[in-house]
Amino acid sequence: MEDIKMCKKLPIPIAETIKKRCSVRTYQDKELEPDVREMLQSYMDNLENPFGMQVKKYIIDKKLASEGEKLGTYGVIKGASTFMGISVPDKDLAHVAAGYEFENLILEATAFGLGTVWLAATFNREGFASAMGVPKDELFPAISPAGYPAAKRSLTESLMRTAMRSSSRKEWSILFYLDNFQTPLHKDEAGDYAEPLEMLRLAPSDKNTQPWRVLKSGNGYHFFVTYKSGISRGEEIIKRVDAGIALSHFHQTAIELGLKGCFKQTEPKNIELPQNTYYITSWYAE
């Protein structure tokens, strides 16, 4: 049973920030003040993950016109001039670690009042990789703008939010299970972990697919990700990054509540998995 390293709580109110966070695609045409940019860099320098994986972080300034010139984001992002990014080696837990660390960074930026949004497909990956100096042998799964939200969303953003039902989330009965994948986990059965699971439920994901599933068995919470067979390797990686985002919410909330435990790589035995469901990691409560 392999233990995974401990992590510190982020220096922000976790649950409050998770509830406050929303995707922002329309920004004021205003550059970040130098001290704000330095703060972001400091946040990046202090990020860590519980999976022992190295995650590289990047930040660049690249001016976008407020009228929506594409310049690498296909017209989706308007007004932002600063972008953050991540890269990792092509290993399964590295993908999860990337999601965990980058979501922690986004939560810190949110707590400070900045707007952000995960971009996994709607950006010129080659152009940003070159500008950020991403090593050619590493995966570059996502970037996010960081800036001051505009008072009003653009038409493009409003249409995207409607199409993806950005504010909606799946119910507990679809995401969380007890002992097997036929028995939904009720909130009262989760006990102290009801809030960490609820904060996981609120996590963002690519196209708002919410691919995570959690199976509670004894004092263990086993995390899985779902995706259809036959998807591209790039799409599979994004699903695993999504799992890391969800684990950021779960783990950081647990730490905030003073709940003790640790991650271990121990896939449960004799559990019939639903089709297209894949193991990620487990959390054991103390």
VMD Tcl script that draws the C-alpha trace (Angstrom):
set ca {
  {0.00 0.00 0.00}
  {1.85 3.08 -1.24}
  {1.38 6.29 0.75}
  {1.35 9.59 -1.12}
  {2.85 12.77 0.32}
  {0.99 15.21 2.52}
  {0.14 18.74 1.38}
  {-0.54 21.99 3.17}
  {-3.84 23.85 3.05}
  {-3.95 26.81 0.70}
  {-3.82 30.17 2.56}
  {-7.40 31.02 1.59}
  {-10.94 30.07 2.74}
  {-11.42 26.93 0.63}
  {-15.17 26.17 0.62}
  {-16.06 29.85 0.38}
  {-13.73 30.31 -2.62}
  {-14.98 27.17 -4.38}
  {-18.54 28.48 -4.16}
  {-17.40 31.89 -5.41}
  {-15.34 30.59 -8.37}
  {-16.86 30.81 -11.84}
  {-15.41 30.71 -15.33}
  {-14.62 34.17 -16.73}
  {-14.03 34.67 -20.45}
  {-14.61 38.43 -20.75}
  {-12.12 40.78 -19.06}
  {-11.46 44.44 -18.59}
  {-8.90 45.72 -21.07}
  {-6.49 46.33 -18.22}
  {-3.09 44.82 -17.45}
  {-2.38 43.32 -14.04}
  {-0.60 45.64 -11.63}
  {3.02 44.55 -11.03}
  {2.34 43.59 -7.40}
  {-0.65 41.43 -8.44}
  {1.44 39.65 -11.06}
  {4.19 39.08 -8.48}
  {1.58 37.63 -6.14}
  {0.50 35.15 -8.83}
  {4.11 34.17 -9.39}
  {4.51 33.61 -5.65}
  {1.42 31.41 -5.60}
  {2.83 29.39 -8.49}
  {6.21 28.96 -6.81}
  {4.58 27.49 -3.69}
  {2.18 25.01 -5.30}
  {2.47 21.31 -4.49}
  {0.50 18.12 -5.03}
  {0.03 14.96 -2.95}
  {1.12 12.62 -5.77}
  {4.86 13.35 -5.78}
  {4.79 14.58 -9.38}
  {6.64 17.58 -10.79}
  {4.30 20.11 -12.37}
  {5.82 23.06 -14.21}
  {3.97 26.37 -14.14}
  {4.23 29.31 -16.54}
  {3.00 32.89 -16.71}
  {3.22 35.25 -19.68}
  {1.74 38.57 -20.72}
  {0.11 38.55 -24.12}
  {-2.12 41.47 -24.97}
  {-5.58 40.69 -26.35}
  {-7.70 43.49 -27.77}
  {-10.97 44.07 -25.94}
  {-12.88 43.82 -29.21}
  {-11.96 40.14 -29.26}
  {-8.98 39.55 -31.56}
  {-8.26 35.82 -31.52}
  {-4.49 35.80 -30.91}
  {-4.41 32.23 -29.70}
  {-7.80 31.68 -28.02}
  {-10.10 31.52 -31.08}
  {-12.12 34.52 -29.93}
  {-13.23 32.81 -26.72}
  {-11.24 35.07 -24.37}
  {-11.70 38.81 -24.65}
  {-9.63 41.49 -22.94}
  {-7.15 39.41 -20.92}
  {-3.42 40.05 -21.23}
  {-1.91 37.59 -18.72}
  {-2.01 33.81 -19.07}
  {-0.92 30.97 -16.82}
  {-0.11 27.43 -17.95}
  {1.09 24.01 -16.79}
  {3.08 21.12 -18.23}
  {3.86 17.61 -16.97}
  {5.49 14.38 -18.12}
  {3.12 11.89 -19.75}
  {2.29 9.76 -16.69}
  {-1.19 9.01 -15.33}
  {-0.74 10.55 -11.89}
  {1.13 13.47 -13.46}
  {-2.06 14.37 -15.33}
  {-3.96 14.24 -12.02}
  {-1.26 16.31 -10.30}
  {-1.52 18.93 -13.05}
  {-5.24 19.31 -12.44}
  {-4.74 19.45 -8.68}
  {-2.03 22.15 -8.72}
  {-3.56 24.33 -11.43}
  {-6.97 24.32 -9.76}
  {-5.27 25.32 -6.49}
  {-3.69 28.23 -8.37}
  {-7.06 29.21 -9.85}
  {-8.68 29.12 -6.41}
  {-5.96 31.38 -5.03}
  {-6.46 33.82 -7.91}
  {-10.23 33.70 -7.31}
  {-9.81 34.47 -3.61}
  {-7.81 37.56 -4.60}
  {-10.63 38.73 -6.90}
  {-9.18 37.76 -10.27}
  {-11.09 36.04 -13.05}
  {-9.88 32.76 -14.57}
  {-11.13 29.93 -16.76}
  {-9.69 26.52 -17.65}
  {-8.86 26.32 -21.38}
  {-8.05 22.83 -22.66}
  {-9.12 22.95 -26.32}
  {-9.91 26.55 -27.20}
  {-6.38 27.90 -27.42}
  {-3.48 27.67 -29.87}
  {-1.45 25.06 -28.00}
  {1.59 25.30 -30.26}
  {1.75 29.10 -30.03}
  {1.36 29.24 -26.26}
  {3.81 26.36 -25.74}
  {6.41 28.26 -27.74}
  {5.74 31.54 -25.91}
  {5.85 29.89 -22.47}
  {8.90 27.74 -23.21}
  {7.16 24.40 -22.59}
  {9.58 21.47 -23.12}
  {8.73 19.54 -26.28}
  {8.69 16.21 -24.44}
  {6.07 17.32 -21.91}
  {2.29 17.46 -22.07}
  {0.74 20.92 -22.06}
  {-2.87 20.24 -21.03}
  {-4.27 23.66 -20.16}
  {-3.90 27.40 -19.73}
  {-5.97 30.07 -18.00}
  {-6.20 33.83 -18.39}
  {-5.84 35.85 -15.20}
  {-7.37 39.28 -15.10}
  {-10.12 41.59 -13.94}
  {-13.62 40.39 -14.92}
  {-15.59 42.73 -17.18}
  {-18.90 44.08 -15.90}
  {-20.78 42.29 -18.69}
  {-20.19 38.96 -20.42}
  {-19.63 38.91 -24.16}
  {-22.27 37.30 -26.40}
  {-19.83 34.45 -27.15}
  {-19.37 33.76 -23.45}
  {-23.10 33.89 -22.73}
  {-23.82 31.42 -25.53}
  {-21.05 29.07 -24.36}
  {-22.32 29.08 -20.77}
  {-25.84 28.26 -21.98}
  {-24.65 25.46 -24.27}
  {-22.53 23.83 -21.55}
  {-25.04 24.49 -18.75}
  {-22.07 25.91 -16.85}
  {-23.91 26.55 -13.58}
  {-25.47 23.08 -13.31}
  {-23.94 20.03 -11.60}
  {-24.92 16.36 -11.43}
  {-26.74 15.06 -8.37}
  {-25.11 13.07 -5.56}
  {-26.89 9.89 -6.69}
  {-25.00 9.99 -10.00}
  {-21.56 10.78 -8.59}
  {-21.19 9.10 -5.19}
  {-21.70 5.45 -4.18}
  {-21.55 3.20 -1.11}
  {-19.73 -0.18 -1.29}
  {-20.76 -0.80 -4.92}
  {-21.80 1.15 -7.99}
  {-25.46 0.19 -7.62}
  {-26.00 1.89 -4.24}
  {-25.93 5.72 -4.14}
  {-24.22 7.34 -1.16}
  {-26.49 9.67 0.83}
  {-25.15 12.78 2.49}
  {-25.86 11.51 6.01}
  {-23.84 8.37 5.23}
  {-20.85 10.53 4.25}
  {-20.67 12.07 7.73}
  {-17.74 14.48 8.08}
  {-16.94 14.02 4.39}
  {-20.26 15.37 3.14}
  {-18.75 18.83 2.62}
  {-15.52 17.68 0.87}
  {-17.69 15.60 -1.49}
  {-20.06 18.51 -2.09}
  {-17.09 20.77 -2.93}
  {-15.86 18.06 -5.31}
  {-19.30 18.03 -6.93}
  {-18.95 21.76 -7.65}
  {-15.62 21.37 -9.46}
  {-15.28 22.60 -13.05}
  {-14.51 20.14 -15.86}
  {-13.97 20.15 -19.61}
  {-17.32 20.91 -21.27}
  {-18.85 20.49 -17.79}
  {-18.92 16.68 -18.23}
  {-18.14 16.01 -14.52}
  {-16.45 12.66 -15.27}
  {-15.58 11.77 -11.65}
  {-17.17 9.04 -9.53}
  {-16.46 8.26 -5.86}
  {-17.01 4.93 -4.10}
  {-17.03 4.92 -0.27}
  {-16.08 1.63 1.34}
  {-15.29 1.53 5.05}
  {-12.95 4.44 5.78}
  {-11.82 4.63 2.15}
  {-12.98 6.95 -0.61}
  {-12.02 5.56 -4.01}
  {-11.88 7.98 -6.93}
  {-12.62 7.02 -10.52}
  {-12.98 8.83 -13.82}
  {-15.36 7.95 -16.65}
  {-14.88 8.36 -20.37}
  {-16.01 6.55 -23.49}
  {-13.78 3.95 -25.09}
  {-12.21 5.03 -28.34}
  {-11.63 8.67 -27.39}
  {-8.33 10.21 -28.36}
  {-5.33 10.09 -26.04}
  {-5.60 13.86 -25.65}
  {-9.24 13.61 -24.52}
  {-8.33 10.84 -22.07}
  {-5.61 13.02 -20.55}
  {-8.05 15.90 -20.10}
  {-10.42 13.58 -18.21}
  {-7.58 12.69 -15.84}
  {-6.75 16.36 -15.43}
  {-10.44 16.88 -14.56}
  {-10.04 14.22 -11.85}
  {-7.17 16.25 -10.41}
  {-9.37 19.36 -10.29}
  {-11.99 17.43 -8.34}
  {-9.36 16.03 -5.96}
  {-8.12 19.57 -5.29}
  {-11.59 20.53 -4.06}
  {-12.03 17.35 -1.99}
  {-8.57 17.36 -0.40}
  {-8.29 21.06 0.34}
  {-11.76 21.08 1.92}
  {-10.86 18.06 4.05}
  {-7.72 19.82 5.26}
  {-9.71 22.98 6.01}
  {-12.12 20.92 8.15}
  {-9.23 19.30 10.02}
  {-10.02 15.83 8.64}
  {-7.01 13.51 8.83}
  {-6.17 10.98 6.19}
  {-3.92 10.21 3.23}
  {-3.99 9.20 -0.41}
  {-2.92 5.67 -1.35}
  {-2.82 3.79 -4.64}
  {-5.01 0.83 -3.62}
  {-7.71 0.04 -6.14}
  {-10.53 -1.82 -4.35}
  {-10.86 -5.51 -5.16}
  {-13.99 -7.47 -6.09}
  {-15.88 -4.35 -7.18}
  {-17.81 -4.56 -10.43}
  {-16.95 -1.36 -12.30}
  {-19.46 0.25 -14.65}
  {-18.40 0.33 -18.27}
  {-15.78 2.96 -19.13}
  {-14.89 3.65 -15.48}
  {-11.21 3.87 -14.51}
  {-9.47 4.01 -11.14}
  {-7.49 7.13 -10.11}
  {-6.57 7.02 -6.40}
  {-7.97 6.46 -2.89}
  {-8.26 8.55 0.28}
  {-8.26 6.79 3.64}
  {-9.73 8.69 6.56}
  {-7.98 8.30 9.91}
}
mol new
graphics top color blue
foreach p $ca { graphics top sphere $p radius 0.5 }
foreach p [lrange $ca 0 end-1] q [lrange $ca 1 end] { graphics top cylinder $p $q radius 0.2 }
display resetview
